[in-house]
Amino acid sequence: MPTQSNKVKVFVASPGDVQSEREQLSQVINELNLTISAIAPEKGIVLELMKWETHVHPGLGEDAQDVVNQQIGSYDIFVGIMWKRFGTPTTAAKSGTEEEFRRAHALWEKKKTLPILFYFCQAASAPPKTQEEVSQLSNVISFRTELSEIGLVWEYADSDSFANVIRPQQNVFRKTIGNGNRGTGRTPYPRK
């Protein structure tokens, strides 16, 4: 007899320089799903990692980010990751990652229930070689400062250690499941 699935949607937002971390997050989600199904199969709980690469198809909007926003829809947990790139500007923000965070934060402001986790890589890198690289890094620093003024951000040493940092923090996933914080709805962040 098939069991009913209770999905907990985890959305990840990041620029393109943290691909390894995105893959590690996927592995941690898979581990959690195996653990949950072994401990409480009757609950039918499944964590679903939502990424633009897997949950978005070609479409039209104000810009590419608008298409992503339309298709991602609601989620239960927001995970943001950054290192030295801020990302590609959108019509509403300095990057898609920033726009995705602002949408999640606007929802959090309404209900104070959406878990928002943001991680910053501390790995050393070569000095920026172009003005664009300087601008990207400057935007990351400014954004991190802004987030640090309204909450707690987390650091990880390098891309290889990300899973080991997020794995012990999986209580936020358990709390979301236990509290029934579901279906956050479309985020109301206005576009410019």
Disulfide bonds with the S-S distance in Angstrom:
none
